[in-house]
Amino acid sequence: MLSCTEIKPGSCFTWENELYQCIDIQLNKTAMAKMKVKVKVKVPRTGVVKELSFIGSDQVGEAHIDKRPMQYLYDSGDTEVFMDSETYEQLEIPSDRLEWEKNFLVPNLDVNISFYEGEILGVILPDKVELELTECEQAVKGNTATSALKNAVTETGLQIKVPLFIEQGEHVIVSTIDGKYSGRA
């Protein structure tokens, strides 16, 4: 067991038989009252973000999340197929659980898969990935006093904004956190 005041952002814990990941924590102690702890959490199984309230003496369960390096292989229609880099064992995850991640999954991409007691929680993407542009608007001459951007579509179908000098067929670096252009590859 772990005191609720020891929870750190990014750590996982269990409370009332549910798994949570801490996003942010606020401790509030006044002279006359018990310490109040507000924890902004994400439910890894569903992606729901909510806030939990504790008093300073509450105990939560420790949760150990396992991460295994895997390689993305292909989209089989309703599932995404990954291969364990060490045992070559293949693993399938339903596509509907990976809506955001599918924007960045290209064959042979190395990712980490997180597990809790044998249950697959999700895919941990690298911070940035290299994607090819399949569609790109033509640059329009005119107001370029500031950094002008144009629309583009990556090989995974993600729509992004890129600088005017980027052309169709080029490889660009895209942030997996917000889906924005980060640079040329």
N, CA, C and O atoms as a DFTB+ gen file, in Angstrom:
740 C
 N C O
     1  1       0.845      -1.187       0.000
     2  2       0.000       0.000       0.000
     3  2       0.891       1.251       0.000
     4  3       2.049       1.228       0.417
     5  1       0.300       2.319      -0.480
     6  2       1.024       3.560      -0.679
     7  2       0.146       4.691      -0.148
     8  3      -1.057       4.707      -0.409
     9  1       0.724       5.627       0.586
    10  2      -0.041       6.778       1.048
    11  2      -0.395       7.653      -0.153
    12  3       0.414       7.807      -1.068
    13  1      -1.589       8.221      -0.155
    14  2      -2.012       9.040      -1.301
    15  2      -1.139      10.283      -1.469
    16  3      -1.120      10.873      -2.549
    17  1      -0.421      10.690      -0.431
    18  2       0.463      11.849      -0.552
    19  2       1.769      11.505      -1.274
    20  3       2.520      12.405      -1.650
    21  1       2.045      10.217      -1.470
    22  2       3.265       9.774      -2.144
    23  2       3.069       9.571      -3.642
    24  3       4.016       9.202      -4.337
    25  1       1.869       9.801      -4.150
    26  2       1.592       9.627      -5.578
    27  2       2.343      10.716      -6.349
    28  3       2.340      11.883      -5.957
    29  1       2.978      10.322      -7.438
    30  2       3.722      11.257      -8.282
    31  2       3.114      11.280      -9.678
    32  3       2.574      10.268     -10.125
    33  1       3.190      12.422     -10.385
    34  2       2.693      12.463     -11.762
    35  2       3.381      11.405     -12.627
    36  3       4.604      11.265     -12.597
    37  1       2.585      10.665     -13.395
    38  2       3.099       9.604     -14.245
    39  2       3.020       8.229     -13.615
    40  3       3.071       7.220     -14.317
    41  1       2.894       8.177     -12.281
    42  2       2.836       6.872     -11.619
    43  2       1.427       6.286     -11.691
    44  3       0.444       7.009     -11.851
    45  1       1.351       4.968     -11.571
    46  2       0.060       4.274     -11.613
    47  2      -0.259       3.712     -10.232
    48  3       0.637       3.334      -9.478
    49  1      -1.545       3.664      -9.916
    50  2      -2.001       3.116      -8.644
    51  2      -3.408       2.557      -8.804
    52  3      -4.092       2.835      -9.789
    53  1      -3.830       1.762      -7.817
    54  2      -5.193       1.226      -7.831
    55  2      -5.972       1.832      -6.673
    56  3      -5.434       2.049      -5.587
    57  1      -7.234       2.095      -6.925
    58  2      -8.135       2.640      -5.920
    59  2      -9.519       2.055      -6.196
    60  3     -10.050       2.193      -7.298
    61  1     -10.096       1.404      -5.191
    62  2     -11.405       0.768      -5.312
    63  2     -11.462      -0.153      -6.546
    64  3     -12.396      -0.092      -7.346
    65  1     -10.433      -1.005      -6.670
    66  2     -10.324      -2.012      -7.739
    67  2     -10.285      -1.434      -9.148
    68  3     -10.647      -2.127     -10.098
    69  1      -9.860      -0.196      -9.307
    70  2      -9.716       0.424     -10.624
    71  2      -8.291       0.945     -10.753
    72  3      -7.714       1.449      -9.789
    73  1      -7.731       0.820     -11.948
    74  2      -6.370       1.269     -12.225
    75  2      -6.397       2.719     -12.697
    76  3      -7.215       3.084     -13.541
    77  1      -5.501       3.549     -12.152
    78  2      -5.411       4.953     -12.524
    79  2      -3.955       5.334     -12.767
    80  3      -3.039       4.744     -12.196
    81  1      -3.760       6.342     -13.634
    82  2      -2.440       6.934     -13.840
    83  2      -2.536       8.401     -13.467
    84  3      -3.403       9.117     -13.968
    85  1      -1.648       8.852     -12.589
    86  2      -1.664      10.237     -12.109
    87  2      -1.166      11.186     -13.197
    88  3      -0.109      10.971     -13.791
    89  1      -1.949      12.243     -13.447
    90  2      -1.544      13.304     -14.360
    91  2      -1.004      14.482     -13.559
    92  3       0.030      15.057     -13.897
    93  1      -1.730      14.837     -12.475
    94  2      -1.348      15.977     -11.647
    95  2      -1.866      15.740     -10.235
    96  3      -2.885      15.075     -10.051
    97  1      -1.176      16.275      -9.244
    98  2      -1.600      16.116      -7.854
    99  2      -1.487      17.452      -7.129
   100  3      -0.526      18.194      -7.330
   101  1      -2.476      17.756      -6.281
   102  2      -2.464      18.976      -5.475
   103  2      -2.694      18.595      -4.018
   104  3      -3.654      17.898      -3.690
   105  1      -1.803      19.058      -3.154
   106  2      -1.922      18.819      -1.720
   107  2      -2.330      20.124      -1.056
   108  3      -1.727      21.167      -1.309
   109  1      -3.362      20.072      -0.197
   110  2      -3.858      21.269       0.463
   111  2      -3.966      20.997       1.954
   112  3      -4.812      20.209       2.376
   113  1      -3.130      21.632       2.755
   114  2      -3.131      21.446       4.203
   115  2      -3.390      22.773       4.879
   116  3      -2.635      23.731       4.710
   117  1      -4.478      22.821       5.656
   118  2      -4.745      24.002       6.477
   119  2      -4.513      23.637       7.935
   120  3      -4.424      22.457       8.273
   121  1      -4.414      24.639       8.800
   122  2      -4.044      24.413      10.197
   123  2      -5.046      23.534      10.948
   124  3      -4.640      22.701      11.758
   125  1      -6.330      23.702      10.696
   126  2      -7.340      23.006      11.497
   127  2      -7.853      21.720      10.848
   128  3      -8.420      20.869      11.534
   129  1      -7.665      21.570       9.560
   130  2      -8.274      20.433       8.862
   131  2      -7.216      19.420       8.420
   132  3      -6.019      19.703       8.382
   133  1      -7.711      18.236       8.092
   134  2      -6.823      17.199       7.566
   135  2      -6.365      17.599       6.165
   136  3      -7.010      18.394       5.483
   137  1      -5.239      17.027       5.760
   138  2      -4.733      17.308       4.419
   139  2      -5.709      16.772       3.376
   140  3      -6.188      15.642       3.473
   141  1      -5.991      17.604       2.380
   142  2      -6.842      17.200       1.267
   143  2      -5.947      16.994       0.053
   144  3      -5.081      17.816      -0.246
   145  1      -6.170      15.890      -0.638
   146  2      -5.359      15.545      -1.796
   147  2      -6.286      15.415      -2.999
   148  3      -7.214      14.607      -2.994
   149  1      -6.027      16.217      -4.026
   150  2      -6.790      16.125      -5.274
   151  2      -5.842      15.603      -6.341
   152  3      -4.767      16.161      -6.563
   153  1      -6.255      14.528      -6.995
   154  2      -5.415      13.887      -7.995
   155  2      -6.168      13.856      -9.322
   156  3      -7.251      13.280      -9.419
   157  1      -5.584      14.481     -10.338
   158  2      -6.137      14.393     -11.687
   159  2      -5.567      13.123     -12.295
   160  3      -4.350      12.962     -12.390
   161  1      -6.459      12.211     -12.712
   162  2      -6.026      10.899     -13.174
   163  2      -6.585      10.565     -14.546
   164  3      -7.560      11.153     -15.014
   165  1      -5.929       9.598     -15.169
   166  2      -6.399       9.031     -16.434
   167  2      -6.621       7.549     -16.194
   168  3      -5.802       6.890     -15.553
   169  1      -7.719       7.025     -16.704
   170  2      -7.978       5.590     -16.615
   171  2      -7.325       4.955     -17.852
   172  3      -7.825       5.138     -18.962
   173  1      -6.218       4.213     -17.684
   174  2      -5.497       3.684     -18.850
   175  2      -6.333       2.764     -19.744
   176  3      -6.092       2.693     -20.950
   177  1      -7.287       2.077     -19.182
   178  2      -8.101       1.146     -19.974
   179  2      -9.039       1.864     -20.935
   180  3      -9.323       1.362     -22.022
   181  1      -9.525       3.049     -20.532
   182  2     -10.525       3.750     -21.342
   183  2     -10.056       5.102     -21.851
   184  3     -10.612       5.619     -22.820
   185  1      -9.044       5.688     -21.219
   186  2      -8.562       7.004     -21.606
   187  2      -9.333       8.149     -20.967
   188  3      -9.062       9.313     -21.262
   189  1     -10.290       7.840     -20.097
   190  2     -11.099       8.863     -19.429
   191  2     -10.240       9.604     -18.404
   192  3      -9.489       8.987     -17.649
   193  1     -10.360      10.935     -18.385
   194  2      -9.641      11.763     -17.418
   195  2     -10.647      12.281     -16.406
   196  3     -11.696      12.807     -16.776
   197  1     -10.321      12.129     -15.113
   198  2     -11.204      12.632     -14.060
   199  2     -10.375      13.014     -12.849
   200  3      -9.153      12.871     -12.844
   201  1     -11.058      13.503     -11.820
   202  2     -10.365      13.945     -10.615
   203  2     -10.836      13.135      -9.415
   204  3     -12.035      12.928      -9.229
   205  1      -9.886      12.677      -8.601
   206  2     -10.182      11.939      -7.378
   207  2      -9.781      12.797      -6.185
   208  3      -8.807      13.548      -6.249
   209  1     -10.538      12.681      -5.096
   210  2     -10.224      13.415      -3.869
   211  2      -9.955      12.426      -2.744
   212  3     -10.686      11.450      -2.571
   213  1      -8.904      12.686      -1.986
   214  2      -8.523      11.853      -0.857
   215  2      -8.280      12.753       0.345
   216  3      -8.152      13.970       0.212
   217  1      -8.217      12.130       1.532
   218  2      -7.676      12.822       2.695
   219  2      -6.285      12.249       2.926
   220  3      -5.985      11.156       2.447
   221  1      -5.442      12.956       3.642
   222  2      -4.031      12.606       3.767
   223  2      -3.753      11.208       4.292
   224  3      -2.676      10.670       4.034
   225  1      -4.684      10.601       5.020
   226  2      -4.426       9.274       5.587
   227  2      -4.875       8.136       4.678
   228  3      -4.658       6.973       5.020
   229  1      -5.490       8.422       3.532
   230  2      -5.953       7.363       2.623
   231  2      -4.772       6.598       2.038
   232  3      -3.697       7.152       1.808
   233  1      -5.003       5.326       1.808
   234  2      -4.008       4.448       1.212
   235  2      -4.499       3.978      -0.153
   236  3      -5.678       3.666      -0.316
   237  1      -3.600       3.928      -1.133
   238  2      -3.920       3.410      -2.460
   239  2      -2.988       2.230      -2.741
   240  3      -1.934       2.100      -2.119
   241  1      -3.386       1.378      -3.677
   242  2      -2.568       0.223      -4.018
   243  2      -1.519       0.581      -5.051
   244  3      -1.766       1.388      -5.948
   245  1      -0.340      -0.025      -4.922
   246  2       0.712       0.192      -5.916
   247  2       0.407      -0.655      -7.142
   248  3      -0.009      -1.807      -7.019
   249  1       0.612      -0.087      -8.317
   250  2       0.398      -0.813      -9.561
   251  2       1.703      -0.817     -10.357
   252  3       2.302       0.231     -10.598
   253  1       2.119      -1.982     -10.750
   254  2       3.354      -2.102     -11.529
   255  2       2.988      -2.351     -12.985
   256  3       2.418      -3.386     -13.331
   257  1       3.324      -1.389     -13.821
   258  2       3.038      -1.465     -15.246
   259  2       4.280      -2.003     -15.957
   260  3       5.374      -1.458     -15.812
   261  1       4.099      -3.066     -16.716
   262  2       5.194      -3.637     -17.494
   263  2       5.176      -3.031     -18.885
   264  3       4.109      -2.819     -19.460
   265  1       6.354      -2.752     -19.426
   266  2       6.477      -2.210     -20.780
   267  2       7.389      -3.135     -21.566
   268  3       8.496      -3.455     -21.132
   269  1       6.909      -3.562     -22.734
   270  2       7.713      -4.435     -23.582
   271  2       7.962      -3.766     -24.923
   272  3       7.030      -3.244     -25.536
   273  1       9.218      -3.772     -25.393
   274  2       9.488      -3.205     -26.717
   275  2       8.921      -4.115     -27.800
   276  3       9.153      -5.324     -27.795
   277  1       8.173      -3.519     -28.729
   278  2       7.587      -4.269     -29.829
   279  2       7.731      -3.463     -31.110
   280  3       8.041      -2.272     -31.086
   281  1       7.500      -4.137     -32.222
   282  2       7.589      -3.502     -33.527
   283  2       6.230      -3.623     -34.203
   284  3       5.630      -4.698     -34.227
   285  1       5.746      -2.498     -34.757
   286  2       4.475      -2.521     -35.471
   287  2       4.687      -3.196     -36.816
   288  3       5.620      -2.863     -37.547
   289  1       3.807      -4.155     -37.141
   290  2       3.935      -4.872     -38.407
   291  2       2.958      -4.377     -39.457
   292  3       3.374      -3.878     -40.503
   293  1       1.648      -4.509     -39.190
   294  2       0.657      -4.125     -40.206
   295  2      -0.733      -4.003     -39.600
   296  3      -0.979      -4.415     -38.467
   297  1      -1.640      -3.420     -40.393
   298  2      -3.053      -3.276     -40.059
   299  2      -3.789      -4.421     -40.738
   300  3      -3.761      -4.535     -41.964
   301  1      -4.451      -5.276     -39.950
   302  2      -5.148      -6.419     -40.541
   303  2      -6.636      -6.142     -40.729
   304  3      -7.420      -7.078     -40.888
   305  1      -7.029      -4.893     -40.715
   306  2      -8.437      -4.533     -40.881
   307  2      -9.032      -4.052     -39.574
   308  3      -9.163      -2.849     -39.348
   309  1      -9.394      -4.997     -38.709
   310  2      -9.984      -4.603     -37.424
   311  2      -8.993      -4.696     -36.268
   312  3      -9.338      -4.355     -35.136
   313  1      -7.773      -5.149     -36.530
   314  2      -6.737      -5.195     -35.491
   315  2      -5.412      -4.665     -36.040
   316  3      -5.172      -4.664     -37.248
   317  1      -4.561      -4.216     -35.116
   318  2      -3.202      -3.792     -35.448
   319  2      -2.268      -4.885     -34.916
   320  3      -2.420      -5.327     -33.777
   321  1      -1.315      -5.316     -35.721
   322  2      -0.447      -6.439     -35.368
   323  2       0.942      -5.928     -34.987
   324  3       1.560      -5.157     -35.721
   325  1       1.417      -6.374     -33.823
   326  2       2.729      -6.013     -33.298
   327  2       3.533      -7.290     -33.070
   328  3       2.964      -8.363     -32.872
   329  1       4.864      -7.164     -33.101
   330  2       5.734      -8.309     -32.867
   331  2       6.699      -7.990     -31.739
   332  3       7.326      -6.931     -31.723
   333  1       6.813      -8.924     -30.790
   334  2       7.768      -8.781     -29.699
   335  2       9.171      -8.834     -30.282
   336  3       9.498      -9.757     -31.028
   337  1      10.002      -7.853     -29.948
   338  2      11.340      -7.739     -30.522
   339  2      12.287      -8.842     -30.059
   340  3      13.300      -9.092     -30.711
   341  1      11.978      -9.507     -28.948
   342  2      12.872     -10.533     -28.418
   343  2      12.388     -11.942     -28.754
   344  3      13.185     -12.782     -29.173
   345  1      11.089     -12.214     -28.577
   346  2      10.579     -13.578     -28.769
   347  2       9.938     -13.786     -30.140
   348  3       9.617     -14.918     -30.502
   349  1       9.749     -12.717     -30.903
   350  2       9.092     -12.751     -32.218
   351  2       7.631     -13.204     -32.136
   352  3       7.040     -13.596     -33.142
   353  1       7.069     -13.149     -30.955
   354  2       5.659     -13.485     -30.765
   355  2       4.817     -12.315     -31.266
   356  3       5.140     -11.155     -31.012
   357  1       3.729     -12.630     -31.984
   358  2       2.874     -11.570     -32.512
   359  2       1.692     -11.311     -31.581
   360  3       1.175     -12.219     -30.930
   361  1       1.282     -10.045     -31.539
   362  2       0.220      -9.604     -30.651
   363  2      -0.730      -8.725     -31.446
   364  3      -0.290      -7.863     -32.207
   365  1      -2.037      -8.936     -31.276
   366  2      -3.027      -8.132     -31.991
   367  2      -3.797      -7.266     -30.997
   368  3      -4.237      -7.740     -29.950
   369  1      -3.951      -5.988     -31.344
   370  2      -4.718      -5.045     -30.527
   371  2      -5.836      -4.501     -31.403
   372  3      -5.581      -4.083     -32.532
   373  1      -7.086      -4.498     -30.903
   374  2      -8.198      -3.968     -31.708
   375  2      -7.947      -2.522     -32.130
   376  3      -7.503      -1.700     -31.329
   377  1      -8.238      -2.221     -33.406
   378  2      -7.989      -0.883     -33.962
   379  2      -8.770       0.206     -33.247
   380  3      -8.291       1.335     -33.144
   381  1      -9.967      -0.107     -32.748
   382  2     -10.781       0.930     -32.099
   383  2     -10.174       1.397     -30.779
   384  3     -10.567       2.449     -30.274
   385  1      -9.235       0.655     -30.206
   386  2      -8.553       1.086     -28.978
   387  2      -7.357       1.976     -29.279
   388  3      -6.766       2.547     -28.362
   389  1      -6.988       2.104     -30.566
   390  2      -5.794       2.854     -30.952
   391  2      -6.127       3.971     -31.932
   392  3      -5.402       4.167     -32.907
   393  1      -7.203       4.704     -31.694
   394  2      -7.631       5.748     -32.633
   395  2      -6.538       6.788     -32.876
   396  3      -6.214       7.068     -34.030
   397  1      -5.962       7.367     -31.823
   398  2      -4.927       8.396     -31.974
   399  2      -3.622       7.776     -32.471
   400  3      -2.966       8.340     -33.347
   401  1      -3.245       6.634     -31.928
   402  2      -1.973       6.005     -32.265
   403  2      -1.899       5.598     -33.737
   404  3      -0.814       5.592     -34.318
   405  1      -3.053       5.255     -34.354
   406  2      -3.053       4.830     -35.757
   407  2      -2.551       5.927     -36.689
   408  3      -2.087       5.628     -37.790
   409  1      -2.632       7.185     -36.276
   410  2      -2.135       8.298     -37.089
   411  2      -0.617       8.260     -37.275
   412  3      -0.085       8.941     -38.151
   413  1       0.080       7.473     -36.463
   414  2       1.548       7.480     -36.482
   415  2       2.147       6.099     -36.726
   416  3       3.367       5.975     -36.838
   417  1       1.318       5.059     -36.812
   418  2       1.830       3.700     -36.970
   419  2       2.185       3.413     -38.420
   420  3       1.315       3.360     -39.289
   421  1       3.463       3.229     -38.665
   422  2       3.966       2.826     -39.979
   423  2       4.735       1.522     -39.775
   424  3       5.306       1.313     -38.704
   425  1       4.762       0.638     -40.780
   426  2       5.468      -0.639     -40.620
   427  2       6.899      -0.458     -40.128
   428  3       7.605       0.466     -40.534
   429  1       7.304      -1.358     -39.250
   430  2       8.647      -1.422     -38.645
   431  2       8.914      -0.337     -37.615
   432  3      10.065      -0.138     -37.226
   433  1       7.875       0.377     -37.158
   434  2       8.043       1.392     -36.108
   435  2       8.209       0.693     -34.759
   436  3       7.412      -0.176     -34.403
   437  1       9.244       1.074     -34.013
   438  2       9.470       0.508     -32.682
   439  2       8.653       1.292     -31.658
   440  3       8.751       2.516     -31.573
   441  1       7.840       0.562     -30.878
   442  2       6.990       1.158     -29.850
   443  2       7.141       0.331     -28.573
   444  3       7.800      -0.708     -28.576
   445  1       6.534       0.790     -27.496
   446  2       6.434       0.020     -26.262
   447  2       4.961      -0.281     -26.016
   448  3       4.105       0.582     -26.204
   449  1       4.672      -1.501     -25.598
   450  2       3.310      -1.896     -25.249
   451  2       3.268      -1.999     -23.731
   452  3       4.120      -2.656     -23.132
   453  1       2.284      -1.356     -23.101
   454  2       2.177      -1.400     -21.644
   455  2       1.170      -2.468     -21.229
   456  3       0.104      -2.610     -21.829
   457  1       1.539      -3.219     -20.180
   458  2       0.721      -4.308     -19.652
   459  2       0.507      -4.105     -18.162
   460  3       1.384      -3.604     -17.459
   461  1      -0.671      -4.498     -17.687
   462  2      -0.942      -4.533     -16.247
   463  2      -1.539      -5.892     -15.938
   464  3      -2.648      -6.206     -16.368
   465  1      -0.795      -6.699     -15.187
   466  2      -1.210      -8.061     -14.830
   467  2      -1.648      -8.850     -16.065
   468  3      -2.677      -9.526     -16.043
   469  1      -0.864      -8.762     -17.136
   470  2      -1.145      -9.512     -18.356
   471  2      -2.138      -8.860     -19.300
   472  3      -2.277      -9.307     -20.439
   473  1      -2.832      -7.818     -18.865
   474  2      -3.806      -7.108     -19.701
   475  2      -3.104      -6.004     -20.479
   476  3      -2.301      -5.257     -19.919
   477  1      -3.406      -5.903     -21.768
   478  2      -2.805      -4.861     -22.609
   479  2      -3.506      -3.540     -22.316
   480  3      -4.727      -3.431     -22.436
   481  1      -2.713      -2.531     -21.927
   482  2      -3.283      -1.206     -21.659
   483  2      -3.211      -0.304     -22.877
   484  3      -4.146       0.452     -23.137
   485  1      -2.119      -0.369     -23.629
   486  2      -2.016       0.496     -24.789
   487  2      -0.628       0.530     -25.378
   488  3       0.268      -0.210     -24.971
   489  1      -0.476       1.413     -26.350
   490  2       0.770       1.575     -27.080
   491  2       1.418       2.890     -26.666
   492  3       0.760       3.930     -26.640
   493  1       2.706       2.843     -26.343
   494  2       3.456       4.044     -26.009
   495  2       4.324       4.378     -27.222
   496  3       5.285       3.672     -27.527
   497  1       3.969       5.459     -27.902
   498  2       4.668       5.862     -29.117
   499  2       5.942       6.624     -28.781
   500  3       6.046       7.193     -27.694
   501  1       6.927       6.648     -29.701
   502  2       8.060       7.549     -29.500
   503  2       7.573       8.999     -29.577
   504  3       6.482       9.248     -30.089
   505  1       8.354       9.953     -29.083
   506  2       7.934      11.360     -29.077
   507  2       7.694      11.908     -30.476
   508  3       6.780      12.704     -30.687
   509  1       8.518      11.479     -31.433
   510  2       8.388      11.967     -32.812
   511  2       8.582      10.805     -33.769
   512  3       9.375       9.899     -33.511
   513  1       7.840      10.838     -34.893
   514  2       7.977       9.808     -35.915
   515  2       8.178      10.451     -37.285
   516  3       7.808      11.604     -37.507
   517  1       8.772       9.684     -38.194
   518  2       8.994      10.150     -39.555
   519  2       7.869       9.617     -40.435
   520  3       7.617       8.413     -40.465
   521  1       7.188      10.524     -41.157
   522  2       6.091      10.145     -42.039
   523  2       6.298      10.762     -43.411
   524  3       6.887      11.836     -43.536
   525  1       5.811      10.077     -44.440
   526  2       5.888      10.587     -45.806
   527  2       4.607      11.346     -46.126
   528  3       3.520      10.945     -45.710
   529  1       4.740      12.451     -46.870
   530  2       3.572      13.222     -47.283
   531  2       3.027      12.657     -48.594
   532  3       3.743      12.589     -49.593
   533  1       1.749      12.250     -48.583
   534  2       1.130      11.701     -49.796
   535  2       0.372      12.773     -50.563
   536  3       0.206      12.663     -51.778
   537  1      -0.087      13.806     -49.871
   538  2      -0.768      14.931     -50.519
   539  2      -0.238      16.214     -49.919
   540  3       0.054      16.277     -48.725
   541  1      -0.115      17.242     -50.754
   542  2       0.380      18.522     -50.267
   543  2      -0.141      19.625     -51.177
   544  3      -0.032      19.523     -52.399
   545  1      -0.708      20.682     -50.593
   546  2      -1.191      21.810     -51.389
   547  2      -0.019      22.521     -52.047
   548  3       1.117      22.441     -51.580
   549  1      -0.311      23.214     -53.133
   550  2       0.719      24.025     -53.795
   551  2       0.933      25.302     -52.995
   552  3      -0.007      25.844     -52.412
   553  1       2.156      25.773     -52.970
   554  2       2.465      27.015     -52.276
   555  2       1.871      28.189     -53.052
   556  3       1.944      28.238     -54.280
   557  1       1.285      29.127     -52.320
   558  2       0.678      30.304     -52.944
   559  2       1.535      31.514     -52.605
   560  3       1.832      31.765     -51.437
   561  1       1.934      32.270     -53.637
   562  2       2.730      33.472     -53.403
   563  2       1.842      34.525     -52.751
   564  3       0.642      34.593     -53.018
   565  1       2.429      35.325     -51.915
   566  2       1.628      36.369     -51.289
   567  2       2.125      36.674     -49.895
   568  3       3.305      36.965     -49.700
   569  1       1.239      36.611     -48.933
   570  2       1.530      37.014     -47.566
   571  2       2.459      36.009     -46.881
   572  3       1.995      35.064     -46.243
   573  1       3.741      36.213     -47.015
   574  2       4.711      35.323     -46.364
   575  2       5.591      36.093     -45.393
   576  3       6.721      35.690     -45.115
   577  1       5.075      37.194     -44.882
   578  2       5.839      37.973     -43.907
   579  2       5.999      37.178     -42.611
   580  3       7.012      37.299     -41.923
   581  1       4.999      36.369     -42.287
   582  2       5.099      35.484     -41.123
   583  2       5.242      34.062     -41.639
   584  3       5.187      33.829     -42.847
   585  1       5.422      33.128     -40.751
   586  2       5.603      31.738     -41.188
   587  2       4.282      31.186     -41.724
   588  3       3.400      30.801     -40.956
   589  1       4.162      31.156     -43.030
   590  2       2.956      30.672     -43.681
   591  2       2.965      29.149     -43.724
   592  3       4.016      28.532     -43.900
   593  1       1.790      28.549     -43.562
   594  2       1.656      27.098     -43.563
   595  2       0.636      26.672     -44.604
   596  3      -0.247      27.444     -44.978
   597  1       0.766      25.440     -45.065
   598  2      -0.206      24.878     -45.999
   599  2      -0.606      23.487     -45.507
   600  3       0.091      22.887     -44.688
   601  1      -1.727      22.982     -46.009
   602  2      -2.244      21.682     -45.591
   603  2      -1.505      20.552     -46.286
   604  3      -1.095      20.675     -47.441
   605  1      -1.340      19.436     -45.557
   606  2      -0.715      18.244     -46.115
   607  2      -1.327      17.017     -45.446
   608  3      -1.878      17.109     -44.349
   609  1      -1.225      15.869     -46.113
   610  2      -1.731      14.605     -45.581
   611  2      -0.586      13.605     -45.576
   612  3       0.122      13.461     -46.572
   613  1      -0.402      12.912     -44.449
   614  2       0.673      11.925     -44.332
   615  2       0.222      10.568     -44.854
   616  3      -0.947      10.374     -45.186
   617  1       1.157       9.637     -44.921
   618  2       0.868       8.289     -45.416
   619  2      -0.131       7.541     -44.536
   620  3      -0.751       6.582     -44.995
   621  1      -0.298       7.961     -43.281
   622  2      -1.256       7.316     -42.379
   623  2      -2.627       7.989     -42.422
   624  3      -3.566       7.516     -41.782
   625  1      -2.753       9.091     -43.173
   626  2      -4.019       9.802     -43.272
   627  2      -4.139      10.985     -42.328
   628  3      -5.176      11.648     -42.303
   629  1      -3.105      11.263     -41.553
   630  2      -3.116      12.394     -40.624
   631  2      -2.973      13.693     -41.404
   632  3      -2.087      13.821     -42.249
   633  1      -3.853      14.661     -41.120
   634  2      -3.781      15.965     -41.770
   635  2      -2.985      16.908     -40.876
   636  3      -3.294      17.084     -39.698
   637  1      -1.941      17.517     -41.469
   638  2      -1.082      18.428     -40.718
   639  2      -0.855      19.695     -41.518
   640  3      -1.178      19.757     -42.704
   641  1      -0.299      20.704     -40.866
   642  2       0.112      21.952     -41.514
   643  2       1.629      21.934     -41.616
   644  3       2.323      21.647     -40.641
   645  1       2.144      22.246     -42.814
   646  2       3.590      22.254     -43.045
   647  2       3.991      23.589     -43.658
   648  3       3.141      24.281     -44.218
   649  1       5.279      23.975     -43.565
   650  2       5.750      25.211     -44.201
   651  2       5.621      25.129     -45.722
   652  3       5.524      24.037     -46.281
   653  1       5.621      26.275     -46.385
   654  2       5.406      26.355     -47.829
   655  2       6.466      25.625     -48.651
   656  3       6.173      25.179     -49.761
   657  1       7.698      25.490     -48.133
   658  2       8.768      24.875     -48.923
   659  2       8.707      23.338     -48.947
   660  3       9.452      22.714     -49.703
   661  1       7.854      22.731     -48.154
   662  2       7.724      21.271     -48.128
   663  2       6.872      20.819     -49.311
   664  3       5.838      21.423     -49.598
   665  1       7.300      19.761     -49.998
   666  2       6.593      19.255     -51.179
   667  2       6.060      17.843     -50.939
   668  3       6.485      17.150     -50.015
   669  1       5.123      17.436     -51.790
   670  2       4.569      16.087     -51.736
   671  2       5.682      15.064     -51.959
   672  3       6.563      15.269     -52.793
   673  1       5.634      13.952     -51.202
   674  2       6.638      12.902     -51.320
   675  2       7.796      13.046     -50.348
   676  3       8.577      12.109     -50.182
   677  1       7.923      14.196     -49.704
   678  2       8.996      14.393     -48.732
   679  2       8.659      13.703     -47.420
   680  3       7.492      13.454     -47.116
   681  1       9.691      13.400     -46.649
   682  2       9.520      12.826     -45.319
   683  2       9.657      13.945     -44.292
   684  3      10.582      14.754     -44.357
   685  1       8.723      13.977     -43.346
   686  2       8.744      15.006     -42.298
   687  2       8.688      14.336     -40.930
   688  3       8.262      13.188     -40.803
   689  1       9.122      15.063     -39.916
   690  2       9.054      14.602     -38.534
   691  2       7.791      15.205     -37.920
   692  3       7.560      16.411     -38.010
   693  1       6.971      14.345     -37.292
   694  2       5.712      14.775     -36.696
   695  2       5.706      14.386     -35.220
   696  3       6.095      13.271     -34.871
   697  1       5.269      15.294     -34.355
   698  2       5.163      15.034     -32.928
   699  2       3.947      14.131     -32.672
   700  3       2.854      14.396     -33.172
   701  1       4.147      13.071     -31.895
   702  2       3.038      12.169     -31.570
   703  2       2.189      12.696     -30.420
   704  3       1.118      12.155     -30.143
   705  1       2.648      13.732     -29.759
   706  2       1.881      14.305     -28.649
   707  2       0.718      15.139     -29.149
   708  3      -0.414      14.983     -28.691
   709  1       1.007      16.038     -30.103
   710  2      -0.049      16.926     -30.611
   711  2      -0.305      16.782     -32.110
   712  3      -1.211      17.425     -32.639
   713  1       0.471      15.957     -32.800
   714  2       0.259      15.739     -34.226
   715  2       0.696      16.894     -35.098
   716  3       0.141      17.081     -36.181
   717  1       1.674      17.678     -34.665
   718  2       2.128      18.841     -35.427
   719  2       3.483      18.583     -36.085
   720  3       4.279      17.772     -35.612
   721  1       3.718      19.285     -37.174
   722  2       4.981      19.226     -37.915
   723  2       6.116      19.687     -37.018
   724  3       5.995      20.695     -36.322
   725  1       7.231      18.939     -37.035
   726  2       8.394      19.309     -36.226
   727  2       9.640      19.602     -37.041
   728  3      10.566      20.246     -36.547
   729  1       9.675      19.138     -38.284
   730  2      10.852      19.399     -39.116
   731  2      10.941      18.420     -40.277
   732  3      10.129      17.503     -40.407
   733  1      11.950      18.638     -41.118
   734  2      12.223      17.712     -42.213
   735  2      12.962      16.502     -41.690
   736  3      13.683      16.576     -40.695
   737  1      12.774      15.388     -42.373
   738  2      13.468      14.165     -41.973
   739  2      14.830      14.088     -42.630
   740  3      15.566      13.126     -42.414
